[in-house]
Amino acid sequence: MTKRPSTPVKKPAAAKPRAEKPAKASPRGGAQGPFPTPAAEAYAEFLPKAMALAPSEIVPLRADATLALQNVQTGVASVRAEGLRLAHLPETDVSEVTSLARVALAVVYANTQIAAWLAAPGMAERLRRASELRTLLLATAEALALTGHFSYATVKAIRAGKGRLDGARDLVALAALFTENAAKVKGKHAVSAAEVKEAGLLGAELVTQLKPGRARLAKADARGVNERDRLWTLVVQGHERLWRAGAYLFGKELVDRMVPPLLGARAKPRAKAKPTA
């Protein structure tokens, strides 16, 4: 009697490795992580210059920041396309004119950050890290000031003041100080370029999230408004120079089409005039 072949036992299929899920976008845009998006990098880059404006110069933002960004981008692209003609314009700082789109991007970023975020996830950790970086950079800056590499008055002014918001602003100022004097102090301190960059970005982020510790703020005085309005002032001032460059390059008839008004609708092509009978 022949035996029937036994049915082979099927081995359970190996479990497929789970694919890693992409990082979720944070409310501030971009993947979650210690550093913000390019828009926040632009914010950190131009905030020191904005904070140096005199209070009498500030122009409050009472317009659509996104529309302004689009118009600035159009204007910058138009004048940049002129290449050598732009480079030879009188009384024109080409780098300042062409960087205006990044300043406008910083305004859009600042405008989205005006919210009560003290309870945001990870806030305690960011504040702890901010304190560490401020201690490191400030102690190093004071040592460099004593040896004449940094301005003693500048470092002393950064040291003054207390509180979380002041500490965040200190990080922005310290990062700018180390960046502007990088060549001068190279090899004379132990702070890394990565730590300087982290301080600038983290400080800029916290400035938009923290509110003054004293007194309750009214709704119109939401945190980050001062910084946003100062950046907006840079855009208003810069657009005047951008428009002037466009007037040189394209003439009065075309300038508003090639360099749109900051808050104006995009210019439409003019209809051809009908011949008169």
C-alpha positions, 0 to 999 in steps of 0.5 A: 500500500502506497503512502500518500505524500503528506501535504507540505506545511506552509511556513508563515510569511515573514512580516514585512518591515514597516515603512517609516512614515514621513515626518508630519508637517508642523504648524510652522511649516516643514517637517518636525525638527529642531530647525524651522523652514527656509522662511524662518531662516529668512526671519532669523537673518533679517530680524537683527536689522529690523530690531535696529530700526528706530521706533519712529520708523516703524510701519505697522502691517495692515495689508495682505503679507502674501500678496506683498510677497508675490509682488516683491518676487515679481519685481525682484525677478524682473530687475534681476533678469536685466543682469549687467544693466542692473549691476551698473545702476547708480546708487543701487545696492544690488544685493539689497534689492535682490534680497528683498523677496527673502525679507518679504518671506520673513514677514509672511513667516512672522505673521503666521507665528503671532499666536499663544504658543507657550503650551506648544509641544517641546516648549520646555525643551526649547527654553532649556536649550535656549538658556544653554546657548545663551550662557555659552555664547554670552560668556564667550562674547564677554571674553572676546570683548575683554580682549578687544575682539568684540565691542564691550558696549554691545556685549554689555547691552546684550547682557542687560535685561531679564526674562525668557523673551529678552533671552530669546532676543539675546540669542538673535543678537549674539548669533548676529555678533558672532556671524558678522565677526566670524573672520575676526575671531576665527580660532579664538573661541570654542563656539562652533558655527553650528551652535551659532546658527542654532542660537540664531534660529532658536532665538528667532523662533522663540521671539515669535512665541513668547510674550512679555512676562509683565502685564497682560497683553491686549489682543492688538498687542499679540506677541511677535507683532513688534518684530513682524512690523519691523520686518514689514518696515524693511520691506516698505523701505526696500520696495522703494529702492526696488521700484526706483531700480525698475524705473531706471530699467523699464521707464515710467510706462512699464515700471508698475507692470514689471515691479508691481506696487507693494499692495497693488493687484498684478498689472494687466496688459493694456488693451490696444486702443481702437482706431478712431473713425 
